[in-house]
Amino acid sequence: MVINLASLLAGTATNPFGNGYFQGPAEAPLEVASACPGIYGKGAYPGYAGDLLVDSSTGATYNANGANGRKYLLPALFDPSTSSCSTLV
């Protein structure tokens, strides 16, 4: 659920007015956050999220550090300059 909300927020931030970057035809656009489903780290493939960092105290995986020591798992975004999915780790 949290991952879906993060993807929606990323799509909104990169396309807040409905005319930002999208992939494919204008009638059926694919936004940058939905172009890379299930990819969170380098080396990802269907069923494997990619190489991620692991929290030693909880065993949870993450790819971004936030304020106050918080850790987040953020989805990859499509990078139009490289025509590939861009991840943080």
PDB file of N, CA, C and O in Angstrom:
ATOM      1  N   MET A   1       0.821  -1.189   0.000  1.00  0.00           N
ATOM      2  CA  MET A   1       0.000   0.000   0.000  1.00  0.00           C
ATOM      3  C   MET A   1       0.866   1.254   0.000  1.00  0.00           C
ATOM      4  O   MET A   1       0.606   2.192  -0.754  1.00  0.00           O
ATOM      5  N   VAL A   2       1.890   1.272   0.841  1.00  0.00           N
ATOM      6  CA  VAL A   2       2.766   2.440   0.918  1.00  0.00           C
ATOM      7  C   VAL A   2       3.497   2.638  -0.407  1.00  0.00           C
ATOM      8  O   VAL A   2       3.669   3.770  -0.859  1.00  0.00           O
ATOM      9  N   ILE A   3       3.927   1.541  -1.029  1.00  0.00           N
ATOM     10  CA  ILE A   3       4.624   1.633  -2.311  1.00  0.00           C
ATOM     11  C   ILE A   3       3.705   2.231  -3.372  1.00  0.00           C
ATOM     12  O   ILE A   3       4.145   3.051  -4.178  1.00  0.00           O
ATOM     13  N   ASN A   4       2.439   1.833  -3.380  1.00  0.00           N
ATOM     14  CA  ASN A   4       1.489   2.393  -4.345  1.00  0.00           C
ATOM     15  C   ASN A   4       1.309   3.888  -4.126  1.00  0.00           C
ATOM     16  O   ASN A   4       1.252   4.653  -5.089  1.00  0.00           O
ATOM     17  N   LEU A   5       1.219   4.310  -2.878  1.00  0.00           N
ATOM     18  CA  LEU A   5       1.084   5.737  -2.585  1.00  0.00           C
ATOM     19  C   LEU A   5       2.334   6.499  -3.008  1.00  0.00           C
ATOM     20  O   LEU A   5       2.236   7.601  -3.546  1.00  0.00           O
ATOM     21  N   ALA A   6       3.516   5.917  -2.767  1.00  0.00           N
ATOM     22  CA  ALA A   6       4.764   6.563  -3.171  1.00  0.00           C
ATOM     23  C   ALA A   6       4.820   6.719  -4.688  1.00  0.00           C
ATOM     24  O   ALA A   6       5.276   7.746  -5.190  1.00  0.00           O
ATOM     25  N   SER A   7       4.365   5.718  -5.411  1.00  0.00           N
ATOM     26  CA  SER A   7       4.341   5.801  -6.876  1.00  0.00           C
ATOM     27  C   SER A   7       3.385   6.894  -7.349  1.00  0.00           C
ATOM     28  O   SER A   7       3.690   7.634  -8.285  1.00  0.00           O
ATOM     29  N   LEU A   8       2.235   6.989  -6.699  1.00  0.00           N
ATOM     30  CA  LEU A   8       1.282   8.044  -7.053  1.00  0.00           C
ATOM     31  C   LEU A   8       1.858   9.427  -6.774  1.00  0.00           C
ATOM     32  O   LEU A   8       1.692  10.343  -7.580  1.00  0.00           O
ATOM     33  N   LEU A   9       2.531   9.582  -5.643  1.00  0.00           N
ATOM     34  CA  LEU A   9       3.141  10.870  -5.311  1.00  0.00           C
ATOM     35  C   LEU A   9       4.248  11.221  -6.293  1.00  0.00           C
ATOM     36  O   LEU A   9       4.368  12.375  -6.703  1.00  0.00           O
ATOM     37  N   ALA A  10       5.057  10.240  -6.674  1.00  0.00           N
ATOM     38  CA  ALA A  10       6.121  10.491  -7.654  1.00  0.00           C
ATOM     39  C   ALA A  10       5.528  10.903  -8.993  1.00  0.00           C
ATOM     40  O   ALA A  10       6.044  11.809  -9.648  1.00  0.00           O
ATOM     41  N   GLY A  11       4.457  10.250  -9.400  1.00  0.00           N
ATOM     42  CA  GLY A  11       3.791  10.615 -10.643  1.00  0.00           C
ATOM     43  C   GLY A  11       3.215  12.016 -10.591  1.00  0.00           C
ATOM     44  O   GLY A  11       3.277  12.754 -11.574  1.00  0.00           O
ATOM     45  N   THR A  12       2.657  12.384  -9.455  1.00  0.00           N
ATOM     46  CA  THR A  12       2.096  13.720  -9.283  1.00  0.00           C
ATOM     47  C   THR A  12       3.187  14.778  -9.290  1.00  0.00           C
ATOM     48  O   THR A  12       3.025  15.835  -9.899  1.00  0.00           O
ATOM     49  N   ALA A  13       4.295  14.500  -8.616  1.00  0.00           N
ATOM     50  CA  ALA A  13       5.392  15.468  -8.545  1.00  0.00           C
ATOM     51  C   ALA A  13       6.043  15.692  -9.901  1.00  0.00           C
ATOM     52  O   ALA A  13       6.496  16.799 -10.192  1.00  0.00           O
ATOM     53  N   THR A  14       6.096  14.664 -10.730  1.00  0.00           N
ATOM     54  CA  THR A  14       6.727  14.808 -12.036  1.00  0.00           C
ATOM     55  C   THR A  14       5.744  15.215 -13.123  1.00  0.00           C
ATOM     56  O   THR A  14       6.160  15.534 -14.237  1.00  0.00           O
ATOM     57  N   ASN A  15       4.457  15.211 -12.828  1.00  0.00           N
ATOM     58  CA  ASN A  15       3.438  15.553 -13.812  1.00  0.00           C
ATOM     59  C   ASN A  15       2.242  16.221 -13.126  1.00  0.00           C
ATOM     60  O   ASN A  15       1.118  15.737 -13.262  1.00  0.00           O
ATOM     61  N   PRO A  16       2.457  17.322 -12.393  1.00  0.00           N
ATOM     62  CA  PRO A  16       1.365  17.909 -11.611  1.00  0.00           C
ATOM     63  C   PRO A  16       0.257  18.554 -12.436  1.00  0.00           C
ATOM     64  O   PRO A  16      -0.865  18.684 -11.946  1.00  0.00           O
ATOM     65  N   PHE A  17       0.537  18.963 -13.675  1.00  0.00           N
ATOM     66  CA  PHE A  17      -0.474  19.651 -14.467  1.00  0.00           C
ATOM     67  C   PHE A  17      -1.061  18.789 -15.580  1.00  0.00           C
ATOM     68  O   PHE A  17      -1.840  19.271 -16.402  1.00  0.00           O
ATOM     69  N   GLY A  18      -0.680  17.505 -15.601  1.00  0.00           N
ATOM     70  CA  GLY A  18      -1.212  16.616 -16.617  1.00  0.00           C
ATOM     71  C   GLY A  18      -0.561  16.760 -17.980  1.00  0.00           C
ATOM     72  O   GLY A  18      -1.029  16.168 -18.952  1.00  0.00           O
ATOM     73  N   ASN A  19       0.513  17.538 -18.068  1.00  0.00           N
ATOM     74  CA  ASN A  19       1.168  17.712 -19.361  1.00  0.00           C
ATOM     75  C   ASN A  19       2.679  17.504 -19.264  1.00  0.00           C
ATOM     76  O   ASN A  19       3.419  17.949 -20.142  1.00  0.00           O
ATOM     77  N   GLY A  20       3.141  16.843 -18.220  1.00  0.00           N
ATOM     78  CA  GLY A  20       4.566  16.581 -18.034  1.00  0.00           C
ATOM     79  C   GLY A  20       5.016  15.393 -18.850  1.00  0.00           C
ATOM     80  O   GLY A  20       4.340  15.002 -19.801  1.00  0.00           O
ATOM     81  N   TYR A  21       6.144  14.813 -18.494  1.00  0.00           N
ATOM     82  CA  TYR A  21       6.706  13.711 -19.268  1.00  0.00           C
ATOM     83  C   TYR A  21       5.904  12.435 -19.080  1.00  0.00           C
ATOM     84  O   TYR A  21       5.562  12.070 -17.956  1.00  0.00           O
ATOM     85  N   PHE A  22       5.612  11.772 -20.158  1.00  0.00           N
ATOM     86  CA  PHE A  22       5.026  10.440 -20.120  1.00  0.00           C
ATOM     87  C   PHE A  22       5.536   9.663 -21.321  1.00  0.00           C
ATOM     88  O   PHE A  22       5.993  10.243 -22.307  1.00  0.00           O
ATOM     89  N   GLN A  23       5.452   8.355 -21.225  1.00  0.00           N
ATOM     90  CA  GLN A  23       5.935   7.466 -22.272  1.00  0.00           C
ATOM     91  C   GLN A  23       4.740   6.889 -23.011  1.00  0.00           C
ATOM     92  O   GLN A  23       3.738   6.547 -22.382  1.00  0.00           O
ATOM     93  N   GLY A  24       4.821   6.774 -24.314  1.00  0.00           N
ATOM     94  CA  GLY A  24       3.738   6.196 -25.093  1.00  0.00           C
ATOM     95  C   GLY A  24       2.813   7.250 -25.664  1.00  0.00           C
ATOM     96  O   GLY A  24       3.095   8.445 -25.579  1.00  0.00           O
ATOM     97  N   PRO A  25       1.702   6.808 -26.249  1.00  0.00           N
ATOM     98  CA  PRO A  25       0.772   7.753 -26.879  1.00  0.00           C
ATOM     99  C   PRO A  25       0.040   8.601 -25.841  1.00  0.00           C
ATOM    100  O   PRO A  25      -0.163   8.177 -24.704  1.00  0.00           O
ATOM    101  N   ALA A  26      -0.349   9.794 -26.251  1.00  0.00           N
ATOM    102  CA  ALA A  26      -1.043  10.713 -25.343  1.00  0.00           C
ATOM    103  C   ALA A  26      -2.379  10.157 -24.875  1.00  0.00           C
ATOM    104  O   ALA A  26      -2.853  10.512 -23.796  1.00  0.00           O
ATOM    105  N   GLU A  27      -2.994   9.286 -25.677  1.00  0.00           N
ATOM    106  CA  GLU A  27      -4.285   8.708 -25.299  1.00  0.00           C
ATOM    107  C   GLU A  27      -4.148   7.685 -24.172  1.00  0.00           C
ATOM    108  O   GLU A  27      -5.099   7.458 -23.424  1.00  0.00           O
ATOM    109  N   ALA A  28      -2.986   7.073 -24.047  1.00  0.00           N
ATOM    110  CA  ALA A  28      -2.738   6.063 -23.005  1.00  0.00           C
ATOM    111  C   ALA A  28      -1.336   6.282 -22.428  1.00  0.00           C
ATOM    112  O   ALA A  28      -0.453   5.443 -22.609  1.00  0.00           O
ATOM    113  N   PRO A  29      -1.128   7.410 -21.733  1.00  0.00           N
ATOM    114  CA  PRO A  29       0.218   7.732 -21.255  1.00  0.00           C
ATOM    115  C   PRO A  29       0.677   6.826 -20.113  1.00  0.00           C
ATOM    116  O   PRO A  29      -0.125   6.366 -19.301  1.00  0.00           O
ATOM    117  N   LEU A  30       1.960   6.588 -20.075  1.00  0.00           N
ATOM    118  CA  LEU A  30       2.589   5.833 -19.001  1.00  0.00           C
ATOM    119  C   LEU A  30       3.524   6.807 -18.300  1.00  0.00           C
ATOM    120  O   LEU A  30       4.532   7.211 -18.879  1.00  0.00           O
ATOM    121  N   GLU A  31       3.212   7.194 -17.063  1.00  0.00           N
ATOM    122  CA  GLU A  31       4.006   8.196 -16.360  1.00  0.00           C
ATOM    123  C   GLU A  31       5.321   7.614 -15.869  1.00  0.00           C
ATOM    124  O   GLU A  31       5.499   6.396 -15.823  1.00  0.00           O
ATOM    125  N   VAL A  32       6.241   8.504 -15.503  1.00  0.00           N
ATOM    126  CA  VAL A  32       7.586   8.084 -15.113  1.00  0.00           C
ATOM    127  C   VAL A  32       7.585   7.125 -13.937  1.00  0.00           C
ATOM    128  O   VAL A  32       8.446   6.247 -13.871  1.00  0.00           O
ATOM    129  N   ALA A  33       6.661   7.258 -13.019  1.00  0.00           N
ATOM    130  CA  ALA A  33       6.633   6.381 -11.843  1.00  0.00           C
ATOM    131  C   ALA A  33       6.053   5.009 -12.161  1.00  0.00           C
ATOM    132  O   ALA A  33       6.353   4.037 -11.467  1.00  0.00           O
ATOM    133  N   SER A  34       5.230   4.916 -13.196  1.00  0.00           N
ATOM    134  CA  SER A  34       4.621   3.628 -13.524  1.00  0.00           C
ATOM    135  C   SER A  34       5.333   2.913 -14.671  1.00  0.00           C
ATOM    136  O   SER A  34       4.931   1.815 -15.053  1.00  0.00           O
ATOM    137  N   ALA A  35       6.379   3.517 -15.223  1.00  0.00           N
ATOM    138  CA  ALA A  35       7.126   2.899 -16.322  1.00  0.00           C
ATOM    139  C   ALA A  35       8.092   1.834 -15.830  1.00  0.00           C
ATOM    140  O   ALA A  35       8.572   1.026 -16.626  1.00  0.00           O
ATOM    141  N   CYS A  36       8.386   1.816 -14.536  1.00  0.00           N
ATOM    142  CA  CYS A  36       9.377   0.884 -13.981  1.00  0.00           C
ATOM    143  C   CYS A  36       8.784   0.098 -12.812  1.00  0.00           C
ATOM    144  O   CYS A  36       9.304   0.189 -11.700  1.00  0.00           O
ATOM    145  N   PRO A  37       7.717  -0.669 -13.026  1.00  0.00           N
ATOM    146  CA  PRO A  37       7.073  -1.361 -11.901  1.00  0.00           C
ATOM    147  C   PRO A  37       7.961  -2.423 -11.272  1.00  0.00           C
ATOM    148  O   PRO A  37       8.596  -3.208 -11.976  1.00  0.00           O
ATOM    149  N   GLY A  38       8.003  -2.445  -9.957  1.00  0.00           N
ATOM    150  CA  GLY A  38       8.741  -3.471  -9.223  1.00  0.00           C
ATOM    151  C   GLY A  38      10.237  -3.281  -9.176  1.00  0.00           C
ATOM    152  O   GLY A  38      10.949  -4.163  -8.696  1.00  0.00           O
ATOM    153  N   ILE A  39      10.745  -2.150  -9.662  1.00  0.00           N
ATOM    154  CA  ILE A  39      12.190  -1.902  -9.653  1.00  0.00           C
ATOM    155  C   ILE A  39      12.511  -0.912  -8.538  1.00  0.00           C
ATOM    156  O   ILE A  39      11.992   0.203  -8.502  1.00  0.00           O
ATOM    157  N   TYR A  40      13.383  -1.352  -7.628  1.00  0.00           N
ATOM    158  CA  TYR A  40      13.768  -0.511  -6.493  1.00  0.00           C
ATOM    159  C   TYR A  40      15.276  -0.388  -6.347  1.00  0.00           C
ATOM    160  O   TYR A  40      15.753   0.479  -5.614  1.00  0.00           O
ATOM    161  N   GLY A  41      16.042  -1.244  -7.034  1.00  0.00           N
ATOM    162  CA  GLY A  41      17.496  -1.214  -6.962  1.00  0.00           C
ATOM    163  C   GLY A  41      18.102  -1.746  -8.242  1.00  0.00           C
ATOM    164  O   GLY A  41      17.397  -2.299  -9.086  1.00  0.00           O
ATOM    165  N   LYS A  42      19.406  -1.583  -8.391  1.00  0.00           N
ATOM    166  CA  LYS A  42      20.109  -2.067  -9.580  1.00  0.00           C
ATOM    167  C   LYS A  42      20.014  -3.586  -9.676  1.00  0.00           C
ATOM    168  O   LYS A  42      20.019  -4.279  -8.658  1.00  0.00           O
ATOM    169  N   GLY A  43      19.928  -4.093 -10.881  1.00  0.00           N
ATOM    170  CA  GLY A  43      19.864  -5.533 -11.105  1.00  0.00           C
ATOM    171  C   GLY A  43      18.485  -6.131 -10.906  1.00  0.00           C
ATOM    172  O   GLY A  43      18.351  -7.352 -10.823  1.00  0.00           O
ATOM    173  N   ALA A  44      17.452  -5.295 -10.826  1.00  0.00           N
ATOM    174  CA  ALA A  44      16.089  -5.788 -10.594  1.00  0.00           C
ATOM    175  C   ALA A  44      15.551  -6.511 -11.826  1.00  0.00           C
ATOM    176  O   ALA A  44      15.903  -6.182 -12.959  1.00  0.00           O
ATOM    177  N   TYR A  45      14.700  -7.492 -11.587  1.00  0.00           N
ATOM    178  CA  TYR A  45      13.976  -8.210 -12.630  1.00  0.00           C
ATOM    179  C   TYR A  45      12.679  -8.704 -12.006  1.00  0.00           C
ATOM    180  O   TYR A  45      12.546  -8.659 -10.783  1.00  0.00           O
ATOM    181  N   PRO A  46      11.708  -9.178 -12.803  1.00  0.00           N
ATOM    182  CA  PRO A  46      10.427  -9.603 -12.230  1.00  0.00           C
ATOM    183  C   PRO A  46      10.599 -10.606 -11.090  1.00  0.00           C
ATOM    184  O   PRO A  46      11.193 -11.669 -11.271  1.00  0.00           O
ATOM    185  N   GLY A  47      10.082 -10.263  -9.939  1.00  0.00           N
ATOM    186  CA  GLY A  47      10.185 -11.116  -8.756  1.00  0.00           C
ATOM    187  C   GLY A  47      11.368 -10.788  -7.862  1.00  0.00           C
ATOM    188  O   GLY A  47      11.476 -11.331  -6.762  1.00  0.00           O
ATOM    189  N   TYR A  48      12.261  -9.910  -8.313  1.00  0.00           N
ATOM    190  CA  TYR A  48      13.427  -9.500  -7.519  1.00  0.00           C
ATOM    191  C   TYR A  48      13.526  -7.982  -7.584  1.00  0.00           C
ATOM    192  O   TYR A  48      13.699  -7.419  -8.665  1.00  0.00           O
ATOM    193  N   ALA A  49      13.418  -7.320  -6.447  1.00  0.00           N
ATOM    194  CA  ALA A  49      13.377  -5.857  -6.392  1.00  0.00           C
ATOM    195  C   ALA A  49      14.700  -5.190  -6.717  1.00  0.00           C
ATOM    196  O   ALA A  49      14.727  -3.990  -6.989  1.00  0.00           O
ATOM    197  N   GLY A  50      15.793  -5.930  -6.698  1.00  0.00           N
ATOM    198  CA  GLY A  50      17.103  -5.357  -6.987  1.00  0.00           C
ATOM    199  C   GLY A  50      17.998  -5.377  -5.763  1.00  0.00           C
ATOM    200  O   GLY A  50      17.582  -5.790  -4.681  1.00  0.00           O
ATOM    201  N   ASP A  51      19.234  -4.927  -5.946  1.00  0.00           N
ATOM    202  CA  ASP A  51      20.194  -4.867  -4.843  1.00  0.00           C
ATOM    203  C   ASP A  51      19.841  -3.689  -3.942  1.00  0.00           C
ATOM    204  O   ASP A  51      19.920  -2.533  -4.358  1.00  0.00           O
ATOM    205  N   LEU A  52      19.453  -3.990  -2.708  1.00  0.00           N
ATOM    206  CA  LEU A  52      19.015  -2.958  -1.773  1.00  0.00           C
ATOM    207  C   LEU A  52      19.870  -2.976  -0.514  1.00  0.00           C
ATOM    208  O   LEU A  52      20.562  -3.955  -0.233  1.00  0.00           O
ATOM    209  N   LEU A  53      19.816  -1.892   0.233  1.00  0.00           N
ATOM    210  CA  LEU A  53      20.479  -1.814   1.527  1.00  0.00           C
ATOM    211  C   LEU A  53      19.624  -2.556   2.545  1.00  0.00           C
ATOM    212  O   LEU A  53      18.404  -2.625   2.396  1.00  0.00           O
ATOM    213  N   VAL A  54      20.255  -3.116   3.584  1.00  0.00           N
ATOM    214  CA  VAL A  54      19.534  -3.871   4.611  1.00  0.00           C
ATOM    215  C   VAL A  54      19.781  -3.232   5.968  1.00  0.00           C
ATOM    216  O   VAL A  54      20.928  -2.996   6.350  1.00  0.00           O
ATOM    217  N   ASP A  55      18.702  -2.951   6.697  1.00  0.00           N
ATOM    218  CA  ASP A  55      18.800  -2.411   8.053  1.00  0.00           C
ATOM    219  C   ASP A  55      19.235  -3.539   8.980  1.00  0.00           C
ATOM    220  O   ASP A  55      18.556  -4.560   9.080  1.00  0.00           O
ATOM    221  N   SER A  56      20.361  -3.358   9.656  1.00  0.00           N
ATOM    222  CA  SER A  56      20.907  -4.427  10.500  1.00  0.00           C
ATOM    223  C   SER A  56      20.041  -4.729  11.719  1.00  0.00           C
ATOM    224  O   SER A  56      20.067  -5.854  12.218  1.00  0.00           O
ATOM    225  N   SER A  57      19.280  -3.761  12.208  1.00  0.00           N
ATOM    226  CA  SER A  57      18.472  -4.008  13.405  1.00  0.00           C
ATOM    227  C   SER A  57      17.132  -4.682  13.102  1.00  0.00           C
ATOM    228  O   SER A  57      16.618  -5.431  13.933  1.00  0.00           O
ATOM    229  N   THR A  58      16.559  -4.424  11.920  1.00  0.00           N
ATOM    230  CA  THR A  58      15.243  -4.995  11.603  1.00  0.00           C
ATOM    231  C   THR A  58      15.282  -6.009  10.463  1.00  0.00           C
ATOM    232  O   THR A  58      14.375  -6.832  10.339  1.00  0.00           O
ATOM    233  N   GLY A  59      16.312  -5.963   9.639  1.00  0.00           N
ATOM    234  CA  GLY A  59      16.385  -6.839   8.481  1.00  0.00           C
ATOM    235  C   GLY A  59      15.582  -6.326   7.295  1.00  0.00           C
ATOM    236  O   GLY A  59      15.514  -6.985   6.258  1.00  0.00           O
ATOM    237  N   ALA A  60      14.973  -5.156   7.441  1.00  0.00           N
ATOM    238  CA  ALA A  60      14.179  -4.572   6.364  1.00  0.00           C
ATOM    239  C   ALA A  60      15.096  -3.978   5.298  1.00  0.00           C
ATOM    240  O   ALA A  60      16.196  -3.518   5.603  1.00  0.00           O
ATOM    241  N   THR A  61      14.641  -3.989   4.054  1.00  0.00           N
ATOM    242  CA  THR A  61      15.427  -3.400   2.977  1.00  0.00           C
ATOM    243  C   THR A  61      14.953  -1.981   2.693  1.00  0.00           C
ATOM    244  O   THR A  61      13.792  -1.640   2.919  1.00  0.00           O
ATOM    245  N   TYR A  62      15.875  -1.160   2.193  1.00  0.00           N
ATOM    246  CA  TYR A  62      15.571   0.231   1.876  1.00  0.00           C
ATOM    247  C   TYR A  62      16.553   0.721   0.826  1.00  0.00           C
ATOM    248  O   TYR A  62      17.561   0.067   0.556  1.00  0.00           O
ATOM    249  N   ASN A  63      16.260   1.863   0.236  1.00  0.00           N
ATOM    250  CA  ASN A  63      17.179   2.445  -0.732  1.00  0.00           C
ATOM    251  C   ASN A  63      17.356   3.947  -0.564  1.00  0.00           C
ATOM    252  O   ASN A  63      18.015   4.584  -1.387  1.00  0.00           O
ATOM    253  N   ALA A  64      16.782   4.522   0.483  1.00  0.00           N
ATOM    254  CA  ALA A  64      16.923   5.955   0.727  1.00  0.00           C
ATOM    255  C   ALA A  64      16.933   6.236   2.223  1.00  0.00           C
ATOM    256  O   ALA A  64      16.190   5.628   2.993  1.00  0.00           O
ATOM    257  N   ASN A  65      17.789   7.166   2.613  1.00  0.00           N
ATOM    258  CA  ASN A  65      17.848   7.611   4.005  1.00  0.00           C
ATOM    259  C   ASN A  65      17.126   8.942   4.118  1.00  0.00           C
ATOM    260  O   ASN A  65      17.310   9.835   3.290  1.00  0.00           O
ATOM    261  N   GLY A  66      16.300   9.068   5.154  1.00  0.00           N
ATOM    262  CA  GLY A  66      15.562  10.294   5.376  1.00  0.00           C
ATOM    263  C   GLY A  66      15.998  10.990   6.646  1.00  0.00           C
ATOM    264  O   GLY A  66      17.004  10.620   7.252  1.00  0.00           O
ATOM    265  N   ALA A  67      15.252  11.986   7.044  1.00  0.00           N
ATOM    266  CA  ALA A  67      15.537  12.744   8.259  1.00  0.00           C
ATOM    267  C   ALA A  67      15.342  11.869   9.492  1.00  0.00           C
ATOM    268  O   ALA A  67      14.532  10.943   9.487  1.00  0.00           O
ATOM    269  N   ASN A  68      16.079  12.169  10.527  1.00  0.00           N
ATOM    270  CA  ASN A  68      15.981  11.472  11.814  1.00  0.00           C
ATOM    271  C   ASN A  68      16.235   9.974  11.700  1.00  0.00           C
ATOM    272  O   ASN A  68      15.654   9.190  12.450  1.00  0.00           O
ATOM    273  N   GLY A  69      17.097   9.570  10.771  1.00  0.00           N
ATOM    274  CA  GLY A  69      17.454   8.164  10.639  1.00  0.00           C
ATOM    275  C   GLY A  69      16.395   7.281  10.005  1.00  0.00           C
ATOM    276  O   GLY A  69      16.524   6.057  10.030  1.00  0.00           O
ATOM    277  N   ARG A  70      15.367   7.860   9.447  1.00  0.00           N
ATOM    278  CA  ARG A  70      14.321   7.059   8.801  1.00  0.00           C
ATOM    279  C   ARG A  70      14.835   6.485   7.486  1.00  0.00           C
ATOM    280  O   ARG A  70      15.663   7.091   6.807  1.00  0.00           O
ATOM    281  N   LYS A  71      14.329   5.310   7.144  1.00  0.00           N
ATOM    282  CA  LYS A  71      14.739   4.624   5.924  1.00  0.00           C
ATOM    283  C   LYS A  71      13.510   4.377   5.059  1.00  0.00           C
ATOM    284  O   LYS A  71      12.438   4.046   5.566  1.00  0.00           O
ATOM    285  N   TYR A  72      13.676   4.542   3.747  1.00  0.00           N
ATOM    286  CA  TYR A  72      12.552   4.437   2.823  1.00  0.00           C
ATOM    287  C   TYR A  72      12.889   3.518   1.652  1.00  0.00           C
ATOM    288  O   TYR A  72      14.052   3.382   1.272  1.00  0.00           O
ATOM    289  N   LEU A  73      11.869   2.897   1.092  1.00  0.00           N
ATOM    290  CA  LEU A  73      11.992   2.104  -0.123  1.00  0.00           C
ATOM    291  C   LEU A  73      11.235   2.855  -1.214  1.00  0.00           C
ATOM    292  O   LEU A  73      10.004   2.843  -1.242  1.00  0.00           O
ATOM    293  N   LEU A  74      11.970   3.506  -2.111  1.00  0.00           N
ATOM    294  CA  LEU A  74      11.379   4.335  -3.151  1.00  0.00           C
ATOM    295  C   LEU A  74      11.464   3.639  -4.507  1.00  0.00           C
ATOM    296  O   LEU A  74      12.480   3.018  -4.819  1.00  0.00           O
ATOM    297  N   PRO A  75      10.415   3.736  -5.312  1.00  0.00           N
ATOM    298  CA  PRO A  75      10.437   3.080  -6.626  1.00  0.00           C
ATOM    299  C   PRO A  75      11.352   3.810  -7.604  1.00  0.00           C
ATOM    300  O   PRO A  75      11.610   5.005  -7.459  1.00  0.00           O
ATOM    301  N   ALA A  76      11.835   3.075  -8.600  1.00  0.00           N
ATOM    302  CA  ALA A  76      12.641   3.673  -9.663  1.00  0.00           C
ATOM    303  C   ALA A  76      11.750   4.557 -10.526  1.00  0.00           C
ATOM    304  O   ALA A  76      10.547   4.320 -10.642  1.00  0.00           O
ATOM    305  N   LEU A  77      12.351   5.577 -11.129  1.00  0.00           N
ATOM    306  CA  LEU A  77      11.649   6.459 -12.051  1.00  0.00           C
ATOM    307  C   LEU A  77      12.291   6.349 -13.424  1.00  0.00           C
ATOM    308  O   LEU A  77      13.493   6.109 -13.532  1.00  0.00           O
ATOM    309  N   PHE A  78      11.500   6.522 -14.467  1.00  0.00           N
ATOM    310  CA  PHE A  78      12.023   6.474 -15.830  1.00  0.00           C
ATOM    311  C   PHE A  78      12.799   7.749 -16.107  1.00  0.00           C
ATOM    312  O   PHE A  78      12.289   8.847 -15.885  1.00  0.00           O
ATOM    313  N   ASP A  79      14.030   7.613 -16.592  1.00  0.00           N
ATOM    314  CA  ASP A  79      14.893   8.747 -16.909  1.00  0.00           C
ATOM    315  C   ASP A  79      14.900   8.933 -18.428  1.00  0.00           C
ATOM    316  O   ASP A  79      15.488   8.119 -19.140  1.00  0.00           O
ATOM    317  N   PRO A  80      14.258   9.990 -18.935  1.00  0.00           N
ATOM    318  CA  PRO A  80      14.179  10.168 -20.384  1.00  0.00           C
ATOM    319  C   PRO A  80      15.535  10.424 -21.041  1.00  0.00           C
ATOM    320  O   PRO A  80      15.688  10.166 -22.235  1.00  0.00           O
ATOM    321  N   SER A  81      16.519  10.925 -20.296  1.00  0.00           N
ATOM    322  CA  SER A  81      17.827  11.198 -20.896  1.00  0.00           C
ATOM    323  C   SER A  81      18.607   9.918 -21.182  1.00  0.00           C
ATOM    324  O   SER A  81      19.444   9.898 -22.084  1.00  0.00           O
ATOM    325  N   THR A  82      18.344   8.846 -20.425  1.00  0.00           N
ATOM    326  CA  THR A  82      19.031   7.571 -20.650  1.00  0.00           C
ATOM    327  C   THR A  82      18.087   6.487 -21.173  1.00  0.00           C
ATOM    328  O   THR A  82      18.527   5.390 -21.518  1.00  0.00           O
ATOM    329  N   SER A  83      16.805   6.791 -21.230  1.00  0.00           N
ATOM    330  CA  SER A  83      15.774   5.824 -21.651  1.00  0.00           C
ATOM    331  C   SER A  83      15.833   4.539 -20.837  1.00  0.00           C
ATOM    332  O   SER A  83      15.685   3.440 -21.372  1.00  0.00           O
ATOM    333  N   SER A  84      16.052   4.696 -19.532  1.00  0.00           N
ATOM    334  CA  SER A  84      16.098   3.535 -18.640  1.00  0.00           C
ATOM    335  C   SER A  84      15.550   3.930 -17.274  1.00  0.00           C
ATOM    336  O   SER A  84      15.318   5.107 -16.998  1.00  0.00           O
ATOM    337  N   CYS A  85      15.349   2.933 -16.431  1.00  0.00           N
ATOM    338  CA  CYS A  85      14.860   3.176 -15.082  1.00  0.00           C
ATOM    339  C   CYS A  85      16.024   3.619 -14.201  1.00  0.00           C
ATOM    340  O   CYS A  85      17.095   3.013 -14.232  1.00  0.00           O
ATOM    341  N   SER A  86      15.818   4.658 -13.427  1.00  0.00           N
ATOM    342  CA  SER A  86      16.860   5.200 -12.564  1.00  0.00           C
ATOM    343  C   SER A  86      16.517   4.904 -11.108  1.00  0.00           C
ATOM    344  O   SER A  86      15.421   5.215 -10.641  1.00  0.00           O
ATOM    345  N   THR A  87      17.469   4.300 -10.398  1.00  0.00           N
ATOM    346  CA  THR A  87      17.273   3.961  -8.989  1.00  0.00           C
ATOM    347  C   THR A  87      18.261   4.727  -8.127  1.00  0.00           C
ATOM    348  O   THR A  87      19.232   5.292  -8.631  1.00  0.00           O
ATOM    349  N   LEU A  88      18.008   4.743  -6.819  1.00  0.00           N
ATOM    350  CA  LEU A  88      18.910   5.433  -5.900  1.00  0.00           C
ATOM    351  C   LEU A  88      20.126   4.597  -5.545  1.00  0.00           C
ATOM    352  O   LEU A  88      21.202   5.144  -5.304  1.00  0.00           O
ATOM    353  N   VAL A  89      19.971   3.265  -5.508  1.00  0.00           N
ATOM    354  CA  VAL A  89      21.107   2.380  -5.208  1.00  0.00           C
ATOM    355  C   VAL A  89      21.259   1.349  -6.302  1.00  0.00           C
ATOM    356  O   VAL A  89      22.158   0.510  -6.239  1.00  0.00           O
TER     357      VAL A  89
END
